[in-house]
Amino acid sequence: MKNLGLSDLRLVSPRDGWPNPAASATASHAADLLESARLYGSVDEAVADLDRVYAATARTRFMSKAFVTSRTLPSDLLQLAAAASTAAAAAAAADAAASTSPPASAHAASSVPLSGEGQEAGPGPGSAQASGPPAAAGGWRLPRAGVLFGRESSGLTNEEVARANKVVTVEADPTYPVMNLAQAVVIMCYELFNARLDAAGAAVGRPTVAPSVTATASASSSSSASAPASAASTSPASASATSASATSATPSPLLPASSAEELRARAAALQLASRGDVEAFLQRLLAALEAAGFFAKGDDARRAATTRSIRGLAAKAEGLTVEEVALMHGMLTRLVRPMPEPGEAQGGPGRPGPGGASK
């Protein structure tokens, strides 16, 4: 971590306790990272302040999550920062238009200088963070991201992977893609560090992300489960280095076999929901909220503003699959269909029957 400019380390329930003299003995001149590491009792606590979490794993079975490789992680972080900058600029422009005072600059959010300082890391199944990313001009803050690493002996559990927004994997020979914890951490840190070097000559107006690296250390961890995790507010790779993850599932005969090909195949096979699918669900949701009295009666302006907020929230859910939209429909159906009282059959007195009419 320290070799590559990262300093924010978070650890989750280290098996051998913390501080650990064995870790300090091998840290050499990086003992300050161990001393500043933060401890957490659960993964949820360790990543609670992060805007995006990547789960580092080489196991692809049973997964249908969006994924990036260690090589494309920096560009994915840059896209996250760019989206936050665009949203902040739009909000600033809207505020300026609604204000009678001289309008605030709508460019404040997009004129953030590149940050090259090391950021924190936190515990985790481990994460690391030294201090939050700096506030950008105009009052918005740069997004925070973290990489969640598993135990040396068994990696992340399925439940821990499920808590992440995306999976990140190191491309390797598929016959033996598994690495030990230290190897995985140094590769991730190396890619982020080189992305900073590549962006060093970029225009100052590009925002940066503070990625925080996490390493799990639970009661079932091996002795090295407390290996460092880190975070740095380095500038990710330029947007031109976009992820190649959504390409053909069949590797080119000119390219070496890669452990990420199965993830690519799964990503290519996913049936993404169309805008119409999401809109149909939103219409059902809005109708259900109307029926439940959620919207203020007689206040059309407030209703319109709330509806826009709901649609804005839905727009942030990128990459929903057809199955996930169907799941949301099912959850909404259950919520709007009253459950029978104990000992009372469905459709009993005062409750809607199968046709929806009260008896």
TABELSUL-V489996 format. One record per helix or strand of 2 or more residues. SS is the DSSP state (@ for helix, = for strand). FROM is the first residue (numbers start at 1). TO is the last residue. If there is no record, write none. Layout:
{{SS | FROM | TO} {SS | FROM | TO}}
This chain:
{{@ | 2 | 4} {= | 7 | 12} {@ | 21 | 26} {@ | 28 | 36} {= | 38 | 40} {@ | 43 | 46} {= | 52 | 56} {= | 67 | 69} {@ | 73 | 98} {@ | 108 | 110} {= | 118 | 123} {= | 144 | 149} {@ | 158 | 162} {= | 166 | 169} {@ | 181 | 199} {= | 210 | 216} {= | 231 | 232} {@ | 261 | 269} {@ | 275 | 291} {@ | 300 | 315} {@ | 322 | 336}}
